[in-house]
Amino acid sequence: MSQPVEIIRVRCASRATPGPVDLEVRPEGLCFPDGAKRWRLVPWDEIDAIRQHSATTLQVRAGHRLHCFILPNRAACADLVADLNGRRWASRRVGQASPEQVAKWLEEPPGEGLQCDSAPGLWPLVIGGFAGYVLLVALNQHLFLANLLFWCGLGSAYGLFCASKVAADADGLVVVRRGHRTRYPWADIIAVRWRWQRWIVTTTTGTFAIHDFATNARRLVSAIEKALAAREAGLALPTDLPVSDTALSRMTGEAEVSERGLSVAEGSDG
């Protein structure tokens, strides 16, 4: 007797169809209404990207077509994106990324890790930038230079809200923000993008920022981009927890540890 096919249905809204619709998550791909009385099945290997465009908007890009769905809230959208991407990557998996491959992405010897530290050099830039701006404006001189100092100070101030430390090794990343330490396996990383002198890293459980002034920031971002490209090519990224002692030993001071929490989209079996 054949096993029943598992279908997860997620209630949402679609820009292509009025009223609520059911987005069906099938073993072979995504199925959803595409116009009046028409259903479209997009196989996993034909989907180029799945991302959370805004707080509640899910975007599915397949070829030249972009499909948008509205979820009830931010958490539901984030959970669904994580689950759908996991299914899409699993459908094209051809192997597992080795520790040696991750070491090449990090440009470090096997067994070693990479650390970014953005805290030490930012306060002088913030204070110096704003102090120089106030002084030149008060003297009404070199206003062009004053504007440059202002933007330099503002850009540096953004870094104070970024991760103060990020350590990466073959297992994943350890991120320290305001004394709180969080572990992210490589498999949890979804995307990285540039915004306002910061690199925003999106994971299955939230986001964190790496300031461009941080030591080794470009090398870490390059490693993340190589890892994402390898996953798109079919390599499974490391998922083991906890992150190895190599990364943890690079962190100084005591910090609270937070393990990742994965969740999947809710639905009913059909």
C-alpha positions in Angstrom: 0.0 0.0 0.0 1.5 3.4 -1.0 2.2 6.0 1.5 0.0 9.1 1.4 1.6 12.2 0.0 2.3 14.9 2.6 0.8 18.3 1.6 1.1 21.3 3.9 -1.4 24.0 3.2 -0.6 27.6 4.4 -3.4 30.2 4.3 -2.3 33.5 2.9 -3.2 36.2 0.4 -1.9 36.5 -3.2 -1.6 39.6 -5.4 -2.6 37.5 -8.3 -5.9 36.2 -6.8 -8.5 38.1 -4.8 -9.3 36.7 -1.3 -7.5 34.2 0.8 -5.7 31.4 -0.9 -3.9 28.2 0.1 -0.3 27.8 -0.7 0.4 24.1 -1.0 3.8 22.8 0.0 4.3 19.5 -1.8 7.2 17.1 -2.0 7.8 18.0 -5.6 7.4 21.8 -5.2 5.0 24.7 -4.5 1.5 24.7 -5.8 -0.7 27.9 -5.7 -3.5 29.7 -7.6 -2.2 31.6 -10.5 -5.2 33.6 -11.8 -8.8 32.6 -11.9 -9.4 28.8 -11.6 -5.8 28.1 -12.5 -3.2 26.3 -10.3 0.5 26.4 -10.9 3.0 23.8 -9.6 6.6 25.1 -9.5 9.1 22.3 -8.9 11.8 23.0 -6.3 14.6 22.9 -8.9 12.9 25.6 -10.9 12.7 28.1 -8.0 15.6 30.5 -8.0 15.0 32.3 -4.7 12.6 32.4 -1.8 12.8 35.4 0.6 11.0 37.6 3.1 10.7 40.8 1.2 9.0 42.8 4.0 7.6 42.0 7.4 4.8 39.7 6.0 5.5 39.4 2.3 6.9 36.1 0.9 8.5 36.3 -2.5 9.1 33.3 -4.8 11.2 33.9 -7.9 11.1 31.2 -10.6 12.7 32.2 -13.9 11.4 35.6 -15.0 8.3 35.4 -12.8 7.9 36.8 -9.3 5.1 35.5 -7.1 4.2 37.4 -3.9 2.2 36.1 -0.9 1.0 37.9 2.2 1.3 36.0 5.5 -0.5 37.0 8.8 2.5 38.2 10.6 6.3 38.5 10.6 7.0 35.3 12.5 4.8 33.2 10.2 6.5 34.6 7.2 10.0 34.1 8.5 9.2 30.5 9.6 7.7 29.7 6.2 10.7 31.2 4.3 13.1 29.0 6.4 11.0 25.9 5.8 10.6 26.4 2.0 14.3 27.2 1.6 15.2 24.1 3.5 13.1 22.0 1.1 14.5 23.8 -2.0 18.1 23.2 -0.9 17.5 19.6 0.0 16.0 18.9 -3.4 19.2 19.8 -5.2 21.7 18.4 -2.6 24.7 16.7 -4.1 27.1 16.6 -1.2 28.2 18.0 2.2 30.5 20.9 2.7 33.7 19.7 4.4 35.6 21.5 7.1 38.4 22.0 4.6 36.1 23.8 2.2 34.8 26.1 5.0 38.5 26.8 5.9 39.1 27.9 2.3 36.1 30.2 2.4 37.4 31.8 5.6 41.0 31.9 4.2 42.3 30.2 7.3 44.2 27.0 7.9 42.0 23.9 8.6 41.0 23.9 12.3 41.4 27.6 12.7 38.8 30.3 12.8 38.2 33.9 11.8 37.3 36.7 14.2 35.7 40.1 13.5 35.9 42.8 16.2 34.1 46.1 15.6 34.1 47.6 19.1 37.6 49.0 19.7 38.0 51.4 16.8 34.5 52.9 16.6 34.2 55.2 19.6 37.1 57.4 18.5 35.6 57.7 15.0 32.1 58.6 16.5 33.5 61.2 19.0 36.0 62.6 16.5 33.5 62.9 13.7 30.8 64.7 15.6 33.3 66.9 17.6 35.0 68.0 14.4 31.6 68.7 12.8 30.5 70.9 15.7 33.8 72.8 15.8 33.9 73.6 12.1 30.2 74.6 12.1 30.8 76.8 15.1 33.7 78.5 13.3 31.7 78.7 10.1 34.7 77.3 8.2 35.3 74.3 5.9 31.6 73.3 5.8 32.2 70.7 3.2 34.8 69.0 5.5 32.3 69.4 8.4 29.7 67.5 6.4 32.2 64.7 5.7 33.0 64.5 9.4 29.3 64.4 10.3 28.6 61.4 8.0 31.8 59.7 9.2 30.6 60.0 12.7 27.1 58.9 11.9 28.3 55.9 9.9 30.6 54.9 12.8 27.7 55.3 15.2 25.8 52.7 13.3 28.5 50.3 14.2 27.7 50.6 17.8 24.5 48.8 17.1 26.2 46.0 15.2 27.7 42.8 16.5 30.7 43.6 18.7 32.3 40.3 18.0 31.8 37.6 15.4 33.8 34.4 15.4 33.5 31.9 12.5 34.9 28.4 12.0 34.0 25.1 10.2 30.9 24.7 12.3 29.3 28.2 12.1 29.3 31.6 13.6 29.3 32.9 17.2 27.9 36.5 17.4 28.1 38.7 20.5 25.8 41.7 20.8 25.4 43.7 23.9 26.8 40.9 26.0 24.5 38.3 24.5 26.1 35.4 22.6 24.2 33.5 19.9 25.3 30.6 17.8 24.5 30.2 14.1 25.4 27.1 12.2 26.3 27.8 8.5 23.1 26.1 7.5 21.0 28.8 9.3 22.4 31.6 7.2 19.9 32.7 4.5 21.3 35.9 3.0 23.7 38.8 3.4 23.3 42.3 2.0 24.9 45.7 2.2 23.1 48.6 3.8 24.4 51.9 5.4 28.0 50.9 6.0 26.8 47.6 7.5 26.5 44.0 6.3 23.1 42.6 7.3 23.1 38.9 7.7 19.7 37.1 7.7 19.4 33.8 9.4 16.5 31.4 10.1 16.1 33.0 13.6 16.7 36.7 12.9 19.3 39.1 11.7 22.6 40.6 12.9 24.8 43.3 11.4 28.6 43.4 10.8 30.0 46.9 10.5 32.3 47.5 7.5 35.0 49.0 9.8 35.2 45.7 11.7 38.4 43.8 11.5 38.2 41.0 8.8 34.7 42.1 7.9 35.2 41.7 4.2 36.8 38.3 4.6 33.9 37.1 6.7 31.3 38.5 4.3 33.1 36.9 1.4 33.1 33.5 3.3 29.3 33.9 3.9 28.7 34.6 0.2 30.8 31.6 -0.9 28.8 29.4 1.5 25.5 30.6 0.1 26.8 30.0 -3.4 27.9 26.5 -2.5 24.5 25.7 -1.1 22.8 27.0 -4.3 25.1 24.6 -6.2 23.9 21.7 -4.1 26.2 21.4 -1.0 24.7 21.0 2.4 26.2 23.4 4.9 27.2 22.3 8.5 24.3 22.2 10.9 25.9 20.7 14.0 25.5 22.5 17.4 27.2 23.6 19.5 29.8 25.6 17.5 33.2 24.2 18.2 35.5 25.3 21.0 37.8 27.0 18.3 35.2 29.7 17.8 34.1 29.9 21.5 37.7 30.3 22.7 38.1 33.4 20.6 35.4 35.2 22.6 36.5 37.2 25.7 34.4 37.8 28.7 31.3 36.1 29.9 28.1 36.2 27.8 24.8 34.6 27.8 24.5 31.8 25.3 21.4 31.4 23.1 20.8 28.3 21.0 19.1 28.6 17.7 15.4 27.7 17.4 14.0 26.3 14.2 10.4 26.1 13.3 8.4 25.0 10.3 5.2 26.4 8.7 2.0 25.2 10.2 -0.6 23.6 8.1 -3.0 20.7 7.7 -2.4 17.5 5.9 -4.4 16.9 2.8 
